[in-house]
């Protein structure tokens, strides 16, 4: 799905039907206020995407690494690191580590790292991949909320923010079977 498809849905939520129709074109030709609105919507989309990744549902990445001098710089990773989930050695055993502002001190030989990352900014015509079961509807709720806040309509923004957060809550709750301990006699 393209980013502009999500922005079309957000335009419908905020009452900008003409702008949504303009975004349906293969290469939208926008002028003046419409171009400014789309730029704001795009910034809101990028903010929502980063908010989801950092606060609600982490976007995880696993990379192969080779740490020789016990220091792994964040610059050596392909994406912007938020949090480290695990460091594994050559036989799949966990390796101890300590986080610092710009690097990770590794106590042993690490071969792979699993971490959450901050997604990069998207352009209007970029293809977008959904993580963690997210949908275009959830992103459109968030974009509509952020746009209305920027526009000064906080009461309307509250409605969309509530829908956005409720949808994220439904996605983040545990869906597996809940097992209770066996009964025991005293």
SVG drawing of the C-alpha trace seen along z (x, -y; Angstrom):
<svg xmlns="http://www.w3.org/2000/svg" viewBox="-16 -29 55 62">
<polyline fill="none" stroke="black" stroke-width="0.4" points="0.0,0.0 1.2,-3.5 1.4,-6.3 -1.0,-8.4 -3.7,-5.8 -3.5,-6.1 -3.6,-9.9 -6.7,-9.6 -8.5,-7.8 -7.3,-10.4 -8.7,-13.2 -12.1,-11.5 -12.0,-11.4 -11.2,-15.1 -13.8,-16.2 -11.4,-17.0 -13.2,-15.1 -11.9,-17.2 -8.3,-16.6 -9.0,-12.8 -10.2,-12.9 -7.1,-14.8 -4.9,-12.2 -6.5,-9.4 -4.6,-10.5 -1.5,-8.5 0.6,-11.7 -1.5,-14.2 -1.1,-17.8 -1.6,-20.0 -1.3,-23.7 -1.3,-26.3 -3.3,-25.3 -3.9,-21.7 -0.1,-21.1 0.4,-22.6 -2.3,-20.4 -0.7,-17.3 2.7,-18.2 1.2,-18.5 -0.6,-15.2 2.6,-13.5 4.5,-14.9 1.6,-13.7 1.9,-10.3 5.6,-10.1 5.0,-11.2 2.3,-8.5 4.5,-5.8 7.4,-6.7 5.0,-7.0 3.7,-3.5 7.2,-2.1 8.6,-3.8 5.6,-3.7 3.1,-1.0 4.2,1.9 7.9,2.2 9.2,2.8 11.8,5.6 14.8,6.4 17.4,9.1 20.9,8.6 24.0,10.7 26.9,8.9 30.5,9.7 31.8,8.0 35.5,8.4 36.6,5.6 33.5,5.8 32.1,2.5 29.1,2.4 28.5,-1.1 24.9,-2.1 26.2,-3.4 27.2,0.2 23.5,1.2 21.3,0.7 18.5,-1.0 18.1,-3.5 18.1,-1.6 15.5,-2.2 15.9,0.8 17.9,4.0 15.9,7.2 18.7,9.8 22.2,10.5 23.1,14.0 26.4,15.8 27.5,18.4 25.6,21.3 22.4,19.3 23.3,18.6 22.4,15.1 25.4,12.8 25.5,10.2 25.7,6.5 25.4,3.0 23.8,0.1 25.5,-3.3 24.2,-6.4 26.2,-5.7 27.3,-2.0 26.7,1.3 29.4,3.0 29.3,6.7 30.7,9.3 31.5,12.1 31.4,12.8 28.0,11.7 26.8,13.0 23.3,11.6 21.3,8.8 17.5,8.3 16.4,4.8 13.5,2.4 14.1,-0.4 12.7,-3.8 11.4,-3.8 12.6,-6.4 10.4,-9.1 8.3,-8.2 7.4,-10.3 3.9,-10.5 4.5,-7.9 6.5,-5.4 5.3,-1.9 4.4,-1.2 4.7,2.2 2.5,2.8 4.1,4.3 2.5,6.1 -0.9,6.5 -1.4,2.8 -3.8,1.6 -4.4,-1.5 -7.4,-2.4 -5.4,-2.6 -2.8,-4.8 -5.6,-7.0 -7.0,-7.5 -3.7,-8.6 -3.0,-11.0 -6.5,-12.5 -5.9,-13.1 -2.5,-14.7 -3.7,-16.9 -6.7,-18.2 -4.4,-19.0 -2.2,-21.0 -5.3,-22.7 -6.4,-23.7 -9.5,-21.5 -8.6,-19.6 -12.1,-18.3 -12.4,-16.6 -8.8,-15.4 -9.7,-13.8 -12.3,-11.6 -9.8,-10.2 -7.0,-9.9 -9.3,-7.7 -10.1,-5.5 -6.4,-5.3 -5.3,-4.3 -8.2,-1.9 -7.3,-0.1 -3.6,0.1 -4.7,1.5 -6.7,4.2 -3.6,5.1 -1.2,5.1 -3.2,7.3 -2.2,11.0 -4.1,13.3 -2.6,16.6 -4.3,19.2 -4.3,18.3 -3.3,21.3 -4.1,21.6 -2.0,23.7 -3.3,27.2 -5.4,27.6 -3.6,28.9 -4.9,30.4 -3.7,28.9"/>
</svg>
